[in-house]
Amino acid sequence: MKKYLLLLTFLSVIGNAQIVRKYSNEFLNIGAGARGLAMGGAVISNQNDVYAPMWNPAGLTEVESDWQGAAMHAEYFESIAKYDYISFTKALDSKDGVLGISIVRLGVDNILNTTQMIDSEGNIDYDKISKFSTSDYAGIISYAFRPGGNQKLSVGINAKIVYRNIGKFANGFGFGFDVGTIYRADSGYQFGAMLRDATTTVNFWSINQKELSAVVNGEEFNPAPKDKMEITMPKLNLGVSKNFEINRDLELLPEAGLNVDFAKTAAVISTDFASISPYLGAELSFQKMIFVRAGLNRFQTVTDIEDLKRKVSMQPSAGIGIKYKGLTLDYAITNTGIGGSNYFSNFFSLKLDMRDFRY
């Protein structure tokens, strides 16, 4: 049943194409790295490693020597959807900046294709049910630097190439840019900003009408959409954090911030121009080797199905991490839905920092 619903969802996405969409390329907003996911995305001002491109590419400037590699795997909705991330970043020998390369994939396999199940005369033939897969890919090239050598300020840029495939029905290519910055104040506070799809991200779709269309009793179903271009509007993430040394062994790093969508959504504060939702998270570290994390994100106003009352929902998250020399293993668990959904997803990520192995 779930895969029938997924098919209907994907077909409705391409069948009701609009130029501007609220949730275009949403797979790039999931984030990467179990650390950031466990903290509810509260890493806009403090993610300073190979996972930074998915949160704020400016954080890459903390990779000051050698290289880092990372990989993450996660599964959603009882393993129906699979999410993978792999990344590599290296400090340039010229000390002019840091270069990163990342690949992201979100895929769903074995979806039932029922478009040809009913023939032109209305007869049902279950033997004509087949299966297909849908996948979203993104290749990201990141560059981060400190303008004029200013140690307080970092700037980062992502150049994104997107490929989206919906079986034999449709595929699309897109491109766009993200811009991020981090400012480190003398007081110890760090301020971060990430503008996703800064120039808008444009996807161009190609539709296979022969595969998509179905004609029953002379009536065509699933006609090809007229608009084959979609635009992803910019999103702004703002965050502030500070690291507190509790004692010689313990440190606490909290962050709070705002997610701003330039569209009307179910966010706590929502207008026709923009919707604003807060987030917060924290990381407690012991001797910079063992980490405990928690966060709250996706604050939304929803209507209860039973009593029709409006209420505020949120997405909780938590996780742990362990670091030994240059190897870091992180785990996160987070609620994949809203309104008290019982669906939780597990994230595992691994990071290799060659600098810590060499020195």
ABEGO torsion letter per residue (X at the ends): XAAAAAAAAAAAAAAABBABBAABGAAAAAEBEAAAAAAGGBAAAABABAAAAAABAAAAAABABEBBBBBBBBBBGGGABBBBBBBBBBBBAAGAEBBBBBBBBBBBBGBBBAAAABBAAGBBBAAABBBBBBBBBBBBBBBBBBBGGBAABBBBBBBBBBBBBBEAABBBBBBBBBBBBBBBBAAGBBBBBBBBGAAEBBBBBBBBAAAABBBBGGBBBGBBBABABBBBBBBBBBBBBBBBBABAABBBBBBBBBBBBBBBBABABBBAABBBBBBBBBBBBBGGABBBBBBBBGBBBBBBAAAGBBBBBBBBBBEBBBBBEABBBBBBBBBABBGGBABBBBBBBBBBBAAAAAX
